[in-house]
């Protein structure tokens, strides 16, 4: 028998063995007749998939999957529908959404009087909500002074009220809240120019609290977390995630409640009530937090090690947002003239913590909005890599709203991921007004970063959304990453530069395989590959045959997480 005959015989034997094994241990579920985009480079397209327990056991043709069908196998005919790996949100605040799910819901598009009208209506309809909580205002809508306690008093004066802006980088409180927590002219700014209180000329606070160290303690004293509503909020919100095909997520900070949200999510995982894998983080946004950051993360990592909820990443916020005028920029703002925000954390202290984290092989997620913060983040990574060249730590810079062109190639050179939220990519009038036309053209250079070897991941940053719940939806983010325009509006001015639009293939990969890499789970999820966990989503339309401006209309028909159907459209 010659070599080729022996090879053919061996292949036949292996096929027979696999067929026999499949017959003896048939799949629990098979999906046939579909367009399966696998994200597996060895076989990017398939027709059928078989699942046994929580694992993908076959990917291939309709004829080949027949060997895995037994008497009790559930068979799902996809009828040509698109099957993808489950979407992975690379930056979201799952835990920190829950306390605000029943809050007054504002929008960045609202003028000041509109926001006050919504708050007044919410206060009337929710007389027992104490404190009254709201989310979503835009500080710029209130003029140079910003929102004030006096404005809020005009609609809520019978109880404390706290309203968070659209990015959760500032808070607005009324006089009752101010008096309850003891905030007055004698209260020192936690870090002048970074975490601080807007004040009148006499030094008394206006009611607008800028960045977390200024408002976090206020929220804690007011007890914004209501344990009685968390369970109901989780049921609703997690179902929404499943209905959008999200099967895994990086939680970029469960900030409120002094551990309450961590314990709550862990209990849900233990009780089998998490339909999504959540990789959590320890969130730091101040020098005070940096001092104990690694010890705090170590404690959290040891306490929470469930398959569906663990805490492994250090998240550090380097700056705030452009709209709160706390984004750290290389050059001053144009409006207010000469303004330049300070970083939320000091460079030298952060360098030491990041290097120590790299020594411990801890993954690091750095919030950077302004071009100064992005450069600071890249400098931190460069320092850590020089100090710990053997470290396997993975570094992600999230948001990267403004990137100086000189820093674009450094993402690839330093092996840094960029994580971004395309539903923010509508033409940015605020950046234009505050920072000017040139810096408007430095926004979200994803395509250039990818061309330079940087890995791109996408996510929603929910509840920091400019378009409500749609901001969490992967198909909205995929479309807007491709168009840099509002969903469905091809006539709207494009957020420059136009050449930073990404392709559909890039966007899908950023929501699946590369997002899995960011979470350290690329060997477990992110592609439809035999041996990986069965996290998948069925869509009602084939994204690859759609006009890009129609992608946001796509609906999820079914979501499978860990081999279980966790959502099915009615």
C-alpha positions in Angstrom: 0.0 0.0 0.0 1.5 3.3 -1.0 1.6 6.5 1.1 -1.6 8.0 -0.4 -3.5 4.8 0.0 -2.5 4.6 3.7 -3.5 8.3 4.2 -6.9 7.7 2.6 -7.4 4.7 4.8 -6.4 6.6 7.9 -8.8 9.5 7.1 -11.6 7.0 6.5 -10.9 5.3 9.9 -10.9 8.7 11.7 -14.2 9.6 10.0 -15.8 6.3 11.0 -14.5 6.7 14.6 -15.9 10.2 14.8 -19.2 9.1 13.3 -19.4 6.2 15.7 -18.6 8.4 18.7 -21.2 10.9 17.6 -23.8 8.2 17.4 -23.0 6.8 20.8 -23.1 10.3 22.4 -25.4 12.5 20.2 -25.6 16.3 20.5 -28.2 18.0 22.6 -28.8 20.7 20.0 -28.0 21.1 16.3 -28.5 24.1 14.1 -28.8 23.5 10.4 -29.5 25.3 7.2 -27.8 28.5 8.2 -25.1 31.0 7.2 -22.7 30.4 10.1 -19.9 33.0 10.3 -17.5 31.3 12.7 -14.7 33.8 13.2 -12.5 30.7 12.9 -9.8 31.4 10.3 -9.5 27.7 9.4 -13.1 27.6 8.3 -14.8 31.0 8.4 -18.2 29.8 7.0 -20.3 26.8 7.7 -23.9 25.6 7.5 -24.4 23.6 10.7 -23.3 23.5 14.3 -23.8 20.8 17.0 -23.7 21.3 20.8 -23.3 18.8 23.5 -23.9 20.1 27.0 -22.0 23.5 27.0 -19.6 22.7 24.2 -19.5 23.0 20.5 -18.8 19.5 19.1 -19.2 20.1 15.4 -19.1 22.9 12.8 -19.5 22.1 9.2 -22.0 21.0 6.6 -25.6 20.0 7.0 -24.8 16.5 5.8 -21.9 16.2 8.2 -24.0 17.2 11.3 -26.4 14.3 10.7 -24.0 12.0 12.5 -24.5 14.0 15.7 -28.3 13.7 15.7 -29.9 11.3 18.1 -33.4 10.5 19.2 -33.4 13.3 21.8 -31.4 15.9 19.9 -33.2 19.3 19.5 -33.0 20.3 15.8 -33.2 24.0 14.9 -33.6 24.9 11.3 -32.0 28.3 10.7 -33.6 28.7 7.3 -30.7 30.6 5.9 -30.5 33.0 8.9 -27.1 34.3 10.2 -25.5 32.5 13.2 -22.6 34.3 14.9 -20.6 33.8 18.0 -22.3 35.5 20.9 -21.6 39.2 21.2 -19.1 40.3 23.9 -19.5 43.8 25.2 -15.9 45.0 25.8 -16.9 47.8 28.2 -20.1 48.0 30.1 -21.3 48.7 33.7 -23.7 45.8 34.3 -23.8 46.1 38.1 -23.8 49.9 38.1 -26.8 50.0 35.8 -29.1 48.3 38.3 -29.4 51.1 40.9 -30.5 53.5 38.1 -32.9 51.4 36.1 -35.9 53.0 37.8 -34.5 56.5 37.9 -35.6 59.6 36.0 -34.3 59.1 32.5 -33.0 62.1 30.8 -31.2 62.5 27.5 -28.1 64.5 26.5 -30.3 66.1 23.7 -32.6 67.7 26.3 -32.4 71.4 27.0 -32.4 72.4 30.7 -36.1 73.1 30.9 -36.9 69.8 29.3 -34.7 67.9 31.8 -36.4 69.7 34.7 -39.8 68.8 33.3 -38.9 65.1 33.2 -37.5 65.2 36.7 -40.6 66.9 38.0 -42.8 64.3 36.4 -40.7 61.5 37.8 -40.9 63.0 41.3 -44.7 63.2 41.1 -45.0 59.7 39.9 -42.5 58.2 42.4 -43.3 60.0 45.7 -41.6 57.2 47.7 -38.3 57.3 45.9 -35.9 58.7 48.4 -33.4 59.9 47.4 -34.9 60.8 44.0 -32.4 59.6 41.4 -31.9 60.5 37.8 -29.4 59.9 35.0 -28.5 61.3 31.6 -28.3 65.1 31.6 -25.7 67.0 29.6 -23.9 69.7 31.6 -23.4 71.9 28.5 -27.2 72.2 28.2 -27.2 74.4 31.3 -24.8 77.0 30.1 -21.4 78.0 31.5 -22.5 77.8 35.1 -23.9 74.3 34.7 -26.8 72.8 36.6 -27.4 74.2 40.1 -29.1 73.1 43.3 -31.5 76.1 42.9 -32.7 74.7 39.5 -33.3 71.3 41.0 -35.0 72.7 44.1 -37.6 74.2 41.7 -38.9 70.7 40.9 -37.7 68.6 43.9 -37.6 70.3 47.3 -39.3 67.7 49.6 -36.4 65.2 49.6 -32.8 64.8 48.6 -32.2 64.4 44.8 -29.1 63.4 42.9 -28.9 63.3 39.1 -25.9 61.9 37.2 -24.8 63.1 33.9 -24.8 61.0 30.7 -21.3 59.7 31.3 -21.4 59.4 35.1 -18.6 61.9 35.4 -20.6 64.5 37.3 -23.6 64.7 39.6 -26.2 67.4 40.3 -27.8 67.6 43.7 -30.4 69.8 45.3 -30.2 71.8 48.5 -31.8 69.1 50.7 -29.1 66.7 49.6 -26.4 69.2 50.2 -27.6 69.9 53.7 -28.1 66.2 54.5 -24.4 65.3 53.6 -22.9 68.5 55.0 -21.5 69.9 51.7 -20.8 73.6 52.1 -18.3 76.4 51.5 -15.9 74.8 54.0 -15.8 71.4 52.2 -12.4 71.0 50.4 -12.2 69.9 46.8 -10.8 66.3 46.8 -8.4 67.2 44.0 -8.7 70.8 42.7 -9.0 70.8 38.9 -9.8 67.1 38.7 -12.3 66.1 41.4 -14.0 69.2 42.6 -17.2 71.2 43.4 -18.4 74.0 41.1 -18.7 77.1 43.3 -20.2 80.6 43.4 -17.8 83.5 44.0 -18.3 83.3 47.7 -17.1 79.7 47.7 -20.4 78.0 48.3 -21.1 74.9 46.1 -23.5 75.4 43.2 -24.7 71.8 43.4 -22.7 70.5 40.4 -20.2 67.9 41.6 -17.4 67.1 39.1 -15.9 63.6 39.0 -16.1 60.6 41.3 -14.2 61.7 44.4 -16.5 64.7 44.5 -19.8 62.9 44.2 -19.1 59.3 45.2 -19.2 59.9 48.9 -22.4 62.0 48.5 -24.1 59.1 46.7 -23.0 56.7 49.4 -24.4 58.9 52.2 -27.7 59.3 50.3 -27.9 55.5 49.8 -28.7 55.6 46.1 -28.6 51.7 46.1 -32.0 50.3 47.1 -31.4 46.6 47.8 -35.2 45.9 47.4 -35.1 46.8 43.7 -31.9 45.2 42.7 -33.4 41.8 41.9 -36.2 43.2 39.8 -33.8 45.5 38.0 -31.4 42.6 37.3 -34.1 40.4 35.8 -35.1 43.2 33.4 -31.7 44.3 32.5 -30.1 40.9 32.0 -33.0 39.9 29.8 -32.4 43.0 27.7 -28.7 42.0 27.3 -29.8 38.5 26.2 -32.3 39.9 23.8 -29.4 41.8 22.1 -27.3 38.7 21.7 -24.8 39.6 24.4 -23.4 36.5 26.0 -20.3 37.9 27.8 -19.1 41.3 29.0 -16.3 43.2 30.7 -17.8 45.1 33.6 -15.7 48.3 33.8 -16.6 49.1 37.4 -19.2 48.3 39.9 -18.6 51.5 41.7 -21.5 52.0 44.1 -22.4 50.3 47.3 -19.1 49.4 48.9 -19.2 45.9 47.6 -23.0 45.4 47.5 -23.1 45.0 43.7 -20.2 42.5 43.7 -21.9 40.3 46.3 -25.2 40.6 44.4 -23.8 39.6 41.1 -21.9 36.7 42.7 -25.1 35.5 44.4 -26.9 35.6 41.0 -24.1 33.5 39.5 -24.2 30.9 42.3 -28.0 30.7 41.9 -27.7 30.1 38.1 -29.3 33.4 37.3 -26.6 35.0 35.2 -27.4 34.5 31.4 -24.1 36.3 30.6 -20.5 35.8 31.5 -19.2 38.8 33.4 -15.5 39.6 33.9 -15.4 42.2 36.6 -12.8 44.8 37.5 -11.6 46.9 40.5 -12.2 50.5 39.6 -9.8 53.3 40.7 -10.1 57.0 39.8 -8.0 58.7 42.5 -4.6 58.6 44.2 -6.4 57.5 47.3 -7.7 54.5 45.5 -4.3 53.8 43.9 -2.7 53.4 47.3 -4.6 50.1 48.0 -5.5 49.1 44.4 -3.6 45.9 44.1 -4.5 44.7 47.6 -8.2 45.5 46.9 -8.1 43.7 43.6 -6.5 40.7 45.2 -9.2 40.5 47.8 -11.9 40.8 45.1 -10.3 38.1 42.9 -10.2 35.6 45.8 -13.8 36.3 46.8 -15.3 36.0 43.3 -14.1 33.2 41.1 -17.3 31.8 39.5 -17.2 30.7 35.9 -19.8 33.3 35.1 -18.6 36.1 37.4 -15.0 36.7 38.4 -13.0 39.8 39.1 -9.5 39.9 37.6 -8.8 43.3 35.9 -7.5 46.6 37.3 -9.5 49.6 35.8 -7.9 53.0 36.2 -9.7 56.2 35.0 -7.0 58.7 33.9 -9.4 61.6 33.1 -13.1 62.4 32.7 -15.1 63.6 29.7 -15.0 66.5 27.3 -18.6 67.5 28.1 -17.7 67.7 31.8 -14.6 69.6 30.8 -12.5 67.0 32.7 -10.9 65.4 29.7 -7.1 65.7 30.0 -5.8 67.3 26.8 -2.3 68.1 25.4 -3.3 71.7 24.6 -5.8 73.9 26.5 -9.5 74.0 25.7 -10.7 76.8 23.4 -13.8 77.2 25.5 -13.5 78.0 28.3 -10.4 79.8 27.0 -7.2 78.5 28.4 -8.9 75.7 30.5 -6.9 72.6 30.9 -8.2 69.7 33.1 -5.9 67.8 35.3 -5.5 64.0 35.2 -7.7 62.3 37.8 -4.6 60.4 39.1 -1.0 61.4 39.3 1.4 60.0 36.7 4.2 58.9 39.1 1.9 57.0 41.5 0.0 55.4 38.6 3.3 54.3 36.9 4.3 52.4 40.0 0.9 50.7 40.4 0.7 49.7 36.7 4.3 48.3 36.8 3.5 46.3 39.9 0.3 45.0 38.3 2.3 43.9 35.2 4.7 42.1 37.6 1.7 40.2 38.9 0.5 39.6 35.3 -2.7 41.5 36.0 -4.6 42.9 32.9 -5.1 46.6 33.0 -8.0 48.7 31.5 -7.2 52.5 31.2 -9.9 55.1 30.7 -8.6 57.8 28.5 -10.8 60.4 26.7 -8.5 63.4 26.0 -5.4 63.2 23.8 -3.3 64.0 26.9 -4.9 61.0 28.8 -4.3 58.7 25.8 -0.7 59.7 25.6 -0.4 59.2 29.4 -1.9 55.8 29.1 0.5 54.8 26.3 3.4 56.1 28.4 2.2 54.0 31.3 2.2 50.9 29.2 5.6 51.7 27.7 7.0 52.1 31.2 5.4 48.8 32.5 6.7 46.9 29.5 10.2 48.2 30.0 10.0 47.3 33.7 8.4 43.9 33.2 9.3 42.7 29.7 8.2 39.1 30.5 4.8 40.1 31.7 1.8 38.6 30.1 -0.5 41.4 31.2 -2.9 42.7 28.5 -3.4 46.4 28.3 -6.6 48.1 27.0 -7.1 51.8 26.5 -10.9 52.4 26.5 -12.7 55.2 24.7 -9.7 56.9 23.1 -12.0 59.7 21.9 -9.1 62.0 21.0 -5.8 60.6 19.8 -3.0 62.8 18.6 -1.8 61.4 15.2 1.7 60.9 16.7 0.3 58.4 19.2 -1.7 56.3 16.7 1.1 53.9 15.7 2.1 53.3 19.4 -1.0 51.1 19.9 0.4 48.5 17.6 4.0 49.0 18.7 3.2 48.5 22.4 0.6 45.8 21.8 -2.2 47.9 23.3 -5.9 47.2 22.5 -8.2 50.1 21.8 -11.8 49.7 23.1 -14.5 52.0 21.8 -18.2 52.8 21.7 -19.4 53.6 18.1 -22.8 54.9 19.3 -20.9 57.9 20.4 -19.8 58.6 16.8 -22.4 61.1 15.9 -20.9 64.5 14.8 -19.6 66.0 18.0 -20.6 69.6 18.3 -19.3 69.7 21.9 -15.8 68.8 20.9 -16.0 71.3 18.1 -17.1 74.1 20.5 -14.7 73.2 23.3 -11.6 72.0 21.5 -11.8 73.2 17.9 -11.9 71.8 14.3 -8.4 70.3 14.2 -9.0 68.1 17.3 -12.4 67.1 15.9 -10.5 65.3 13.2 -8.5 63.3 15.8 -11.5 61.4 17.1 -11.8 57.6 17.3 -9.0 56.6 14.8 -9.9 52.9 14.9 -9.1 52.1 11.4 -5.6 53.6 11.6 -4.9 51.9 14.9 -5.9 48.6 13.4 -3.8 49.2 10.3 -0.8 49.8 12.7 -1.3 46.4 14.3 -3.5 47.5 17.3 -6.4 45.2 18.3 -9.8 46.8 18.3 -12.7 45.9 20.6 -16.2 47.4 20.9 -18.6 47.8 23.7 -21.4 50.1 24.9 -20.2 51.7 28.1 -23.9 51.4 29.2 -25.5 53.1 31.0 -23.3 56.0 29.6 -25.4 56.2 26.5 -26.4 59.0 24.2 -29.3 57.1 22.6 -30.8 55.2 25.5 -31.0 51.5 25.6 -30.1 51.3 21.9 -26.7 52.4 22.9 -26.1 48.9 24.4 -27.2 47.1 21.2 -24.3 45.6 19.3 -26.0 46.0 15.9 -26.3 49.8 16.5 -22.7 50.0 17.5 -21.6 47.8 14.5 -23.5 50.1 12.1 -22.2 53.3 13.6 -18.7 52.0 13.6 -19.1 51.5 9.8 -20.8 54.8 9.1 -19.8 57.3 11.8 -23.3 58.7 11.5 -26.5 58.3 13.5 -28.3 55.0 12.8 -30.1 54.9 9.4 -29.2 58.5 8.6 -26.9 58.5 5.5 -27.5 62.2 4.9 -26.2 63.3 8.4 -22.8 64.8 8.5 -20.1 62.2 9.1 -18.0 62.3 12.2 -14.6 63.0 10.8 -12.3 61.6 9.6 -14.3 59.6 7.1 -11.4 57.2 6.5 -11.6 55.9 10.1 -14.8 54.0 9.3 -14.3 50.3 9.9 -15.6 47.4 7.9 -18.3 45.0 8.9 -15.8 42.2 9.3 -13.7 44.4 11.6 -16.7 45.4 13.7 -18.0 41.8 14.1 -14.5 40.6 15.1 -14.3 43.5 17.6 -17.5 42.3 19.2 -16.5 38.6 19.2 -13.0 37.1 18.9 -11.0 40.2 19.7 -13.3 41.1 22.6 -12.8 37.5 23.9 -9.0 38.2 23.7 -9.5 41.4 25.8 -11.2 39.3 28.4 -8.6 36.6 28.3 -11.2 34.1 27.0 -10.2 33.7 23.4 -9.5 29.9 23.9 -13.0 29.5 25.4 -15.4 31.8 23.5 -15.4 34.4 20.6 -15.6 32.0 17.7 -17.7 29.0 16.6 -15.1 26.4 16.9 -15.3 22.7 18.1 -14.2 22.5 21.7 -15.2 26.1 22.6 -18.1 27.0 24.8 -21.4 27.3 23.0 -22.1 31.0 23.1 -23.9 32.0 19.9 -26.6 34.4 18.5 -29.1 33.9 15.6 -30.0 37.1 13.7 -33.1 37.7 11.6 -31.0 39.3 8.8 -27.7 38.5 7.1 -25.5 41.5 8.1 -23.2 40.7 5.1 -26.0 41.3 2.6 -27.5 44.5 4.1 -27.1 48.1 3.3 -24.9 49.4 6.2 -27.6 51.9 7.2 -30.1 49.1 7.7 -28.0 47.0 10.1 -29.4 48.6 13.2 -32.9 47.2 12.3 -31.6 43.7 12.7 -33.3 41.7 15.5 -32.0 38.8 17.6 -34.0 35.6 17.1 -32.1 33.4 19.6 -29.3 33.7 22.1 -27.4 30.7 23.3 -25.0 31.0 26.3 -23.0 28.0 27.6 -25.2 25.7 25.5 -28.5 27.0 26.9 -31.1 29.0 25.1 -31.3 32.1 27.2 -33.4 34.2 24.8 -35.8 33.3 22.0 -37.9 35.9 20.2 -41.6 35.4 20.4 
